[in-house]
Amino acid sequence: MGTTSDPIADLLTRIRNALAAEHTFIDVAHSKIKESIIAILKKKGFIAQYLVKEENRKKTMRIFLKYGENRKPVIKGLRRVSKPSLRVYVPSSKIPYVFGNMGISVLSTSKGVIEGSLARSSNVGGELLCLVW
Protein backbone atom coordinates (compact mmCIF):
# COMPACT_ATOMS: atom_id res chain seq x y z
CA MET A 1 0.00 0.00 0.00
CA GLY A 2 1.31 3.39 -0.94
CA THR A 3 1.35 6.30 1.41
CA THR A 4 -1.40 8.86 1.08
CA SER A 5 -1.24 12.48 2.10
CA ASP A 6 -4.63 12.08 3.79
CA PRO A 7 -5.11 8.60 5.26
CA ILE A 8 -8.51 9.48 6.74
CA ALA A 9 -9.92 10.62 3.38
CA ASP A 10 -8.47 7.42 1.92
CA LEU A 11 -10.24 5.35 4.60
CA LEU A 12 -13.58 7.06 3.97
CA THR A 13 -13.24 6.66 0.20
CA ARG A 14 -12.43 2.97 0.55
CA ILE A 15 -15.52 2.47 2.74
CA ARG A 16 -17.65 4.46 0.28
CA ASN A 17 -16.40 2.42 -2.70
CA ALA A 18 -16.76 -0.90 -0.88
CA LEU A 19 -20.36 -0.08 0.06
CA ALA A 20 -21.14 0.87 -3.54
CA ALA A 21 -19.71 -2.48 -4.67
CA GLU A 22 -21.53 -4.28 -1.81
CA HIS A 23 -18.36 -5.80 -0.39
CA THR A 24 -18.61 -7.72 2.89
CA PHE A 25 -15.38 -6.25 4.26
CA ILE A 26 -12.38 -4.10 3.37
CA ASP A 27 -8.77 -4.19 4.49
CA VAL A 28 -6.97 -0.94 5.23
CA ALA A 29 -3.55 -0.09 6.62
CA HIS A 30 -3.78 0.38 10.38
CA SER A 31 -3.19 3.60 12.25
CA LYS A 32 -4.32 4.66 15.70
CA ILE A 33 -6.49 7.48 14.39
CA LYS A 34 -8.19 5.24 11.80
CA GLU A 35 -8.83 2.61 14.46
CA SER A 36 -10.35 5.29 16.72
CA ILE A 37 -12.69 6.41 13.93
CA ILE A 38 -13.69 2.82 13.10
CA ALA A 39 -14.25 2.03 16.81
CA ILE A 40 -16.71 4.96 16.96
CA LEU A 41 -18.50 3.72 13.81
CA LYS A 42 -18.78 0.28 15.38
CA LYS A 43 -20.09 1.67 18.68
CA LYS A 44 -22.67 3.73 16.83
CA GLY A 45 -23.78 0.77 14.70
CA PHE A 46 -22.50 1.97 11.32
CA ILE A 47 -20.25 -1.05 10.79
CA ALA A 48 -20.65 -4.65 11.86
CA GLN A 49 -17.18 -5.40 13.23
CA TYR A 50 -13.49 -4.72 12.78
CA LEU A 51 -10.31 -6.67 13.45
CA VAL A 52 -6.71 -5.56 13.72
CA LYS A 53 -4.12 -8.02 12.57
CA GLU A 54 -0.37 -7.88 12.34
CA GLU A 55 1.59 -9.61 9.61
CA ASN A 56 5.31 -9.17 9.01
CA ARG A 57 5.31 -6.27 11.48
CA LYS A 58 2.65 -4.48 9.42
CA LYS A 59 -0.74 -3.89 10.99
CA THR A 60 -3.89 -3.94 8.93
CA MET A 61 -7.52 -3.48 9.84
CA ARG A 62 -10.32 -5.56 8.41
CA ILE A 63 -13.58 -3.65 8.53
CA PHE A 64 -16.82 -5.62 8.15
CA LEU A 65 -19.46 -3.45 6.53
CA LYS A 66 -23.05 -3.44 7.66
CA TYR A 67 -26.10 -3.66 5.44
CA GLY A 68 -29.77 -3.43 6.26
CA GLU A 69 -32.65 -5.08 4.44
CA ASN A 70 -32.30 -5.48 0.66
CA ARG A 71 -28.52 -5.08 1.10
CA LYS A 72 -28.91 -1.34 1.66
CA PRO A 73 -25.74 0.02 3.31
CA VAL A 74 -26.26 1.28 6.86
CA ILE A 75 -23.87 4.15 6.06
CA LYS A 76 -25.60 6.59 3.72
CA GLY A 77 -22.71 8.99 3.45
CA LEU A 78 -19.25 9.88 4.70
CA ARG A 79 -17.68 13.30 4.40
CA ARG A 80 -14.18 14.42 5.22
CA VAL A 81 -14.33 17.88 6.77
CA SER A 82 -10.87 18.86 7.96
CA LYS A 83 -8.17 18.21 5.36
CA PRO A 84 -4.37 18.43 5.59
CA SER A 85 -4.57 21.47 3.28
CA LEU A 86 -7.40 23.07 5.25
CA ARG A 87 -7.84 22.12 8.86
CA VAL A 88 -11.26 22.74 10.39
CA TYR A 89 -11.39 23.33 14.13
CA VAL A 90 -14.63 23.84 16.00
CA PRO A 91 -15.42 24.88 19.58
CA SER A 92 -17.84 22.58 21.42
CA SER A 93 -20.70 24.99 20.73
CA LYS A 94 -20.17 24.71 16.96
CA ILE A 95 -20.04 20.92 16.65
CA PRO A 96 -22.52 20.14 13.88
CA TYR A 97 -25.60 17.97 14.34
CA VAL A 98 -25.57 15.53 11.45
CA PHE A 99 -28.90 14.79 9.76
CA GLY A 100 -31.01 15.70 12.78
CA ASN A 101 -28.86 13.52 15.01
CA MET A 102 -29.25 10.50 12.72
CA GLY A 103 -25.58 10.80 11.85
CA ILE A 104 -22.43 11.55 13.81
CA SER A 105 -19.48 13.87 13.63
CA VAL A 106 -16.03 12.62 14.58
CA LEU A 107 -13.53 14.97 16.18
CA SER A 108 -9.93 14.80 17.21
CA THR A 109 -9.77 16.51 20.61
CA SER A 110 -7.43 16.82 23.55
CA LYS A 111 -9.35 13.84 24.96
CA GLY A 112 -8.58 11.75 21.87
CA VAL A 113 -10.75 10.94 18.87
CA ILE A 114 -14.35 11.14 20.02
CA GLU A 115 -17.84 11.37 18.65
CA GLY A 116 -19.47 14.80 18.33
CA SER A 117 -22.23 14.49 20.95
CA LEU A 118 -19.70 13.25 23.51
CA ALA A 119 -17.40 16.19 22.72
CA ARG A 120 -20.39 18.53 23.03
CA SER A 121 -21.38 17.15 26.43
CA SER A 122 -17.76 17.15 27.64
CA ASN A 123 -17.52 20.74 26.41
CA VAL A 124 -14.42 20.12 24.30
CA GLY A 125 -13.86 21.31 20.78
CA GLY A 126 -11.27 20.06 18.33
CA GLU A 127 -10.52 19.21 14.74
CA LEU A 128 -13.66 18.12 12.88
CA LEU A 129 -12.41 15.01 11.07
CA CYS A 130 -15.52 13.70 9.35
CA LEU A 131 -19.28 13.35 9.27
CA VAL A 132 -21.06 10.01 8.91
CA TRP A 133 -24.75 9.45 8.28
C-alpha positions as CSV (number, residue, x, y, z in Angstrom):
1,M,0.0,0.0,0.0
2,G,1.3,3.4,-0.9
3,T,1.3,6.3,1.4
4,T,-1.4,8.9,1.1
5,S,-1.2,12.5,2.1
6,D,-4.6,12.1,3.8
7,P,-5.1,8.6,5.3
8,I,-8.5,9.5,6.7
9,A,-9.9,10.6,3.4
10,D,-8.5,7.4,1.9
11,L,-10.2,5.4,4.6
12,L,-13.6,7.1,4.0
13,T,-13.2,6.7,0.2
14,R,-12.4,3.0,0.6
15,I,-15.5,2.5,2.7
16,R,-17.7,4.5,0.3
17,N,-16.4,2.4,-2.7
18,A,-16.8,-0.9,-0.9
19,L,-20.4,-0.1,0.1
20,A,-21.1,0.9,-3.5
21,A,-19.7,-2.5,-4.7
22,E,-21.5,-4.3,-1.8
23,H,-18.4,-5.8,-0.4
24,T,-18.6,-7.7,2.9
25,F,-15.4,-6.3,4.3
26,I,-12.4,-4.1,3.4
27,D,-8.8,-4.2,4.5
28,V,-7.0,-0.9,5.2
29,A,-3.6,-0.1,6.6
30,H,-3.8,0.4,10.4
31,S,-3.2,3.6,12.2
32,K,-4.3,4.7,15.7
33,I,-6.5,7.5,14.4
34,K,-8.2,5.2,11.8
35,E,-8.8,2.6,14.5
36,S,-10.3,5.3,16.7
37,I,-12.7,6.4,13.9
38,I,-13.7,2.8,13.1
39,A,-14.2,2.0,16.8
40,I,-16.7,5.0,17.0
41,L,-18.5,3.7,13.8
42,K,-18.8,0.3,15.4
43,K,-20.1,1.7,18.7
44,K,-22.7,3.7,16.8
45,G,-23.8,0.8,14.7
46,F,-22.5,2.0,11.3
47,I,-20.2,-1.0,10.8
48,A,-20.6,-4.6,11.9
49,Q,-17.2,-5.4,13.2
50,Y,-13.5,-4.7,12.8
51,L,-10.3,-6.7,13.5
52,V,-6.7,-5.6,13.7
53,K,-4.1,-8.0,12.6
54,E,-0.4,-7.9,12.3
55,E,1.6,-9.6,9.6
56,N,5.3,-9.2,9.0
57,R,5.3,-6.3,11.5
58,K,2.7,-4.5,9.4
59,K,-0.7,-3.9,11.0
60,T,-3.9,-3.9,8.9
61,M,-7.5,-3.5,9.8
62,R,-10.3,-5.6,8.4
63,I,-13.6,-3.7,8.5
64,F,-16.8,-5.6,8.2
65,L,-19.5,-3.5,6.5
66,K,-23.0,-3.4,7.7
67,Y,-26.1,-3.7,5.4
68,G,-29.8,-3.4,6.3
69,E,-32.6,-5.1,4.4
70,N,-32.3,-5.5,0.7
71,R,-28.5,-5.1,1.1
72,K,-28.9,-1.3,1.7
73,P,-25.7,0.0,3.3
74,V,-26.3,1.3,6.9
75,I,-23.9,4.2,6.1
76,K,-25.6,6.6,3.7
77,G,-22.7,9.0,3.4
78,L,-19.2,9.9,4.7
79,R,-17.7,13.3,4.4
80,R,-14.2,14.4,5.2
81,V,-14.3,17.9,6.8
82,S,-10.9,18.9,8.0
83,K,-8.2,18.2,5.4
84,P,-4.4,18.4,5.6
85,S,-4.6,21.5,3.3
86,L,-7.4,23.1,5.2
87,R,-7.8,22.1,8.9
88,V,-11.3,22.7,10.4
89,Y,-11.4,23.3,14.1
90,V,-14.6,23.8,16.0
91,P,-15.4,24.9,19.6
92,S,-17.8,22.6,21.4
93,S,-20.7,25.0,20.7
94,K,-20.2,24.7,17.0
95,I,-20.0,20.9,16.6
96,P,-22.5,20.1,13.9
97,Y,-25.6,18.0,14.3
98,V,-25.6,15.5,11.5
99,F,-28.9,14.8,9.8
100,G,-31.0,15.7,12.8
101,N,-28.9,13.5,15.0
102,M,-29.2,10.5,12.7
103,G,-25.6,10.8,11.9
104,I,-22.4,11.5,13.8
105,S,-19.5,13.9,13.6
106,V,-16.0,12.6,14.6
107,L,-13.5,15.0,16.2
108,S,-9.9,14.8,17.2
109,T,-9.8,16.5,20.6
110,S,-7.4,16.8,23.6
111,K,-9.3,13.8,25.0
112,G,-8.6,11.8,21.9
113,V,-10.7,10.9,18.9
114,I,-14.3,11.1,20.0
115,E,-17.8,11.4,18.7
116,G,-19.5,14.8,18.3
117,S,-22.2,14.5,20.9
118,L,-19.7,13.3,23.5
119,A,-17.4,16.2,22.7
120,R,-20.4,18.5,23.0
121,S,-21.4,17.1,26.4
122,S,-17.8,17.1,27.6
123,N,-17.5,20.7,26.4
124,V,-14.4,20.1,24.3
125,G,-13.9,21.3,20.8
126,G,-11.3,20.1,18.3
127,E,-10.5,19.2,14.7
128,L,-13.7,18.1,12.9
129,L,-12.4,15.0,11.1
130,C,-15.5,13.7,9.3
131,L,-19.3,13.3,9.3
132,V,-21.1,10.0,8.9
133,W,-24.7,9.5,8.3
